[in-house]
Structures are given as C-alpha cells and as structure tokens.
C-alpha cells in the first residue's frame, strides 16, 4: 500500500528549496575535498620533482642542465 501526502504549493516549494540547498552544500563539500586532495597531490609531486632534479645534478655533475 502506498502512502500519499497532500501538501500546499508553498510547502512543496519549501521542500524543494531545502532539497536544493542540501544538494548545493554537498556539491560544495565535494568540491572542497577534491581541491584539497588536488593541492596535496601537487605538493607531493613538486617535492619529488625537486628531489629528482637534485639527484640528477649529483649523479651527472659534468652534464648541462636541460
């Protein structure tokens, strides 16, 4: 058996508004988490790049830097 609720137009609009606000909050939180992860990964890659460049300098001191 199904349950049917009857609500006024204003209540329906309020429900829709609340749902959209919750969805927006979720999207914003996901974006923030993704950006933090992206920046963290970039930092790790930059550090590794620096390490490799230093190692290359140490291992091949006679060669010119590209």
N, C-alpha and C positions, 0 to 999 in steps of 0.2 A: 504494500500500500504506500502511496506517495503522500507526502505532506506538502500542502500548498499554503504559502504565506501571502497575505494581501497587505501591501504597503502603499502609502501615498506616494505621489510623484516626488515630493520633496524628500521623503525618506529614502526613496530609491536613488535620487541624486546624491544624497549624503553618503549612502553606502558606496556608490561608485567613486565618489571623491576620496573616501577613506581607502578604498582598494588601490586607487591610482597613487595616492601618497605613500602607501606601504610599498608598492612596486617601485616607485621612484627612490625611496630610501634603500631598498635592496639593490637597485642598479648603482646608486652612488657608493654604497659599501663595497660592491663588487669591483667597481672602477678603482676605488682607493686601494683595495687589496692588490689588484693587478698592477697598479702603478708602483706600489711599494716593492712588490716582487720583481718587477722590471728593473727598478733602480738598484735593488740589491744585486741582481744578476750582473748588471752593467758594471758595478763596482768590483765585483769578483773578477770579471773578465779584464777590466783595466789593470787590476793588480797583477793578474797572471801575465798580461802582455808586458808590463814593466819588468817583471821577473825574467821573462824570456829574453827581452832585449838586453838586460844586464848580463845574463848568461852568455848570450851571443857575443857581446863585447869582450867578455872574459876569455871565451874559448877561441876567438878569432881576432886577436888584437891587431894583426897586420892587415886585415881586410878593411876596405872602406865601408862606411855605414850607408845602407840603401836609403 
